[in-house]
Amino acid sequence: MSQQEFVWWKHGVIYQIYPRSYKDTSGNGTGDLQGVIEQLDYIAGLGVSAIWLNPFFSSPMVDFGYDISDYYMVDPLFGNNTDLLVLITEAHKRNLKIVLDMVLNHTSDQHPWFTEARSSKDNPKRDWYVWRDKPNNWESIFGGSAWSECPFTGEYYYHAFLSEQPDLNLRNPEVVEEIKNIFRHYLEMGVDGFRLDAVNTYFEDAAWRNNPEGVNSKSPVAGQKRVYNYDHYLNYALLDDLRVVMDEYPDRMVLGEVAREGKDKNAWKKYYGSCDRRLDLVFNFDLLHGDLESDRFGETIEAWENLHYCSWPSYALSSHDQLRAISRAFPDLPDCSRTQKAMLLAVFLLTVRGTPFVYYGEELGMPEFKDLTPDQIQDPWAIRNDYKVPTRDGCRTPMIWNGSKYAGFSAVPPWLPVSKDYQKINAEVQLNDPRSVLSFYRQLIELRNQTLALYQGELELVNNANGLLQYKRIHEGEVYQITLNLRDESAAIKNDGEVVLSSSDGNVVEGYGFEIRKL
Ligand code: TEU
């Protein structure tokens, strides 16, 4: 068998950490970088190859760090720049890569660039943002108009998201040069990659044409069909430009958040480029929204397996923006227990072809915190839409480390309540239980890391009907067959090869069971 080089962002598992909710060491009820440093042995023990950290730069925190006021400073809430350097160094000692969340579509309205730009029409920074003398019909993804009036000049500035998140004018070469400086600053520091936030919203139609009327998404807000301010062709040109900077450094990765879902993957292909690594990875939204009925898993495999051979897929079931998968999974399997669901999801995520993203707490089967009260809700997406959309706070509750008060996350009341199940399903309890979800994740990731067919092999979809999902992973004669029995009746399996991991005995996979078999 050829010695396939293990490429960390392609063959490894990437663990997403929302730093605000991971571990508080400063005693203010919110997580910080020192808290991540303290838990690096736990993270390395999962067997993951990289950590993607949500933003922690200086910010007024209107959108919890996705409104940056200084790209070069760690916000005091999360610590300081030395903490970041220590985190990178300590992570690398444990063979963990660090991926930073880069928000380039917009800054905070408190960024000095914007406070200067809005001060007058002839300010040198004016053209760093997007201005018009009057709004068109473009809607903000967070609801309402995407235009806000500037009190100093009477002009309107464009914001794809909140009015506190003015869009940068990425047509301006000065802005692009500054972005490259920011990239090089962190690449020089040893950062291994970037997750590019909202990468499909970077540019807008130069003629400001109105979007067609009519609703395009199930969302009760911003349902507009964003024809003229989404997936603009200049997005791809900028990514090619940034790729040149990435390639000045070895073994770096860039992941793009292309917020869309559905069977038409043509737009996604453009973000990958044609084998020139425009983006190394596109974040896969297919399973992040809505109920995860059993047939959706095979559907997304079919869609992604038809992408261009250079477009390496990614898979995610949860993130910081959507309800946790375990709380959406298999509503068509009413008698399937939460532990069974967690294990079925893990087998899918960790054996399908592509880079898997594990969202903190997912390895514990941590559920969505569903009944937050309005006074507990802090997500502007929910608050500013009169709670018509599900708050994102529910998937951002503190990591549950042990059975102590506040689950070992903090010594004082945390910024969001801890999961009600924390005393039963915290990390400490599960680390000591060989049958726990956490032990299963560790076991499965270890198997994956050691099995070339699983981390690199081709995928052949064998069955995707009647609730039985079966596929093979193949590399140079090594063949693994994965069976997910997403129904309540047993499935007989041919007695070939050897069973590597199974929820059942013998050659039958019971209802809601799984099997990994080496043929
Ligand atoms: O989200 C981008 C985005 O376009 C939305 O689709 C996202 O799903 C939204 O949060 C509704 O759920 C990115 C970040 O992931 C998000 O946390 C930020 O709030 C947003 O960009 C603005 O920076």
Boltz pocket constraint, residues with backbone or C-beta under 6 A from the ligand:
constraints:
  - pocket:
      binder: B
      contacts: [[A, 63], [A, 66], [A, 103], [A, 141], [A, 161], [A, 197], [A, 198], [A, 257], [A, 259], [A, 320], [A, 321], [A, 322], [A, 381]]
      max_distance: 6.0
